Amino acid sequence: MSVAKVIEIMADSDKSFEDAMQKGLKKAHKSLNNVRGAWIEGQKVICDAEGNITEYRVQMKVTFVLG
């Protein structure tokens, strides 16, 4: 039997939502053992005064198995 834990993290990128997800998962893998997956709870963009997107943010839940 496995026991898993879920944590919530925020990640950002100036390129895309996909890049933000990749950065978040890579950071999670550096800090946690046995990361098994993630799901995206929300997405948000930050824009400048002209309406240009300057940052993509994702709110994600990461699942990892406890040893």
Secondary structure by P-SEA (a helix, b strand, c coil): cbbbbbbbbbbbbcccaaaaaaaaaaaaaacccccccccccbbbbbbcccccccccccbbbbbbbcc
